[in-house]
C-alpha cells in the first residue's frame, strides 16, 4: 500500500512533463490567444488544455516512430524547455493558495479512492478495480511491446494488435517508464489530472467564450468548479434499492444507460475525460477562430483545433464522434440561419487536419491481418437511450401486444416513455438549469446561445444514437459528457439570476447532488470490504487473494522474462480476475472465460483455448495434461492459487512442475513450450 501511494504521488509529479509542459511550450511558441501576456493563472489553464490537445497525439506518434525511449526523451526535453521559458519570462503570479489546496485535496481523494488498502495480510480493493484491471494491463502492454501495442488479454497462438482507443495508455506507459513506477501506479496518478484539465477548460470557456473577466470570472469559476461535486438525484434510487433488495458498489448502476457523476468519470474512465478536454479545446479554438479577421490567425487556430480533435479520437472515439456531430450541426445551423460561412470553413479545416493526423492510426485499426477481429458493419445506429428498467412498465396490455409483434418498436416506446423521468433523476440540478436556461428570454449573450445550442445537440445525439459494437451503449454513456460540461458554465448564470424560492430550490437540488457524490465515493471505497465481511460468497477471501497475488507477482521480475506468456484460472470471475490483472504485468492466453476478443484477436481460436485452459485447472491436474495444453496453447508459466481445485491434487502439475515463485497461497511454475 505504501509503495503504491508513494509511486502514485511521484507519478502525479512526473505527469507534469506530459500534461503541463507541452502546453506551456506550445503556448509560448504559438502565442495562442495572447498567451505570452497572460498571468500565471491563465497560462496554467492554457498549458493544461494545450498539453491534452497538442501533446497526446504527437507523443503517440513519437513513441510509434521512435519507441517509448524517444517519447521519454521528448517529454524530458519539453520539461526543461518549459522551466527555462518560465524562468526567463516570469509571468505575473496571480495564483492563490486556495487553488493549490483544492488540487492537493483532490489528489488525496483520488489516491485514497484507488489504491489497495493494506491491513495485515489483506489488501482491500476499490470497486473501480473492476475496470482498472483491464486498463492496467493495457498500460503494461504499452510498456512491454511499444506502439501499437499487443493485446495483453488474448493470445490465439500469435501476437495480435490492440484494437482500441489507446492514446491515454501510451501517455501512462511513457510516464511510468520515465518515473520508474508500475503500470498500476501510473494509471492511478493519471486519474488526478483530468479534473485539473476540466477546471482549466471551465476557466478558458468562461473567459473567452462567455466574456467574463476579473473578479467576476474568479467568482463564477469557483462556483462552476464547485458544481463538479454535484450529481443527480441518484442517491434516492440507490438507497431505496439498497433497503429493498441489495446495495450496489457504484451508485450509477441502477440505470442502464446512466449519466455518471464527475467523480465517477475521473476515477473510472480518465481517458474519456481527457478526450472531453481535447474536444472542448478544439471547440473553443474554432469558436475563437470564427471571430478573427486575420486569415493567418484563423488557420493557426483551426490547425491547433484539428490536432486536438485527433488526440480526442485516440483517447475516446465516442466522445470525439459526439463532438463531430455537435460541430457539424452547429456549422450548418450558422450557415443556414445566420449566414455565417466562416464557421463552416473553420470546422471543415479543423476536421481535415484531424483526419490527416489520424491516418496512420485509422489504417492500423482498419487493417485486417492474421488474428485480427472482423469488426462490425454497424458501429452506431438509432436507439433511444434506456434510462430506467423497462420492467417498470411491465403488464401494460398495449405494450405487451406490441412487444409480441414488434419487439424493437416496443423497446423504443418503453425507453421513450421512461426517458424524461430518467433524465430528471440522472441530471437533477442540471435538468432544472437546462429548462430554466431554455425558458429565459431576451438577454442571452452570443456565448450563452452557443453553449445552449451545443448542449441541446449533444443531448439529442447522446439520447437517440447508440453504439452497436457490444450490448453496452458506450456511445451514449460517453457522449453525454459534453452536455454535462456545458451545463456547468450555464448553471452559474442561472444561479446568479435566480432568487427567492427558485434559488432555494436550486440550491436544495445541488445539495442533494453533493450528498450523492459523497455517498458514491464512500461506497466505491467500502463496498467490497463490506460485502466480504458480511459473507458474500462471490467476494470470499478477496482481500486475502489480492495480497497473496501481489506478494507472489512482486517476485517475478528477474525470474521470468517480461515477454513471457502466463495463464491463471480464468474461471475465477469477477473481482478475482481484476486482482490478477492489476498485478500480473504479463501476456495471458485468455483473460476471462469466455475469451475476451473485444480488443483484438479472432474469436474462432477461442473454443480450443477455453478447452485447453479448462483442462489445466480441472480437478485432475496431471502433469501430462499440463504439458500437452502448454504445448498447444503456447503457455510458458502457469499460476495456481490455493483457491483453485488443482491446488488440492498432491501429484498434480502445481507440485510437480519447476517452481518459479512458491508462496503459501500462490505458486508460479514453469510450463515452457517449444510452440511459438
Order of alpha helices (4+ residues) and beta strands (2+ residues): alpha-alpha-alpha-alpha-alpha-alpha-beta-beta-alpha-alpha-alpha-alpha-alpha-alpha-alpha-alpha-alpha-alpha-beta-alpha-alpha-alpha-alpha-alpha-beta-alpha-alpha-alpha-beta-alpha-beta-alpha-alpha-beta-alpha-beta-beta
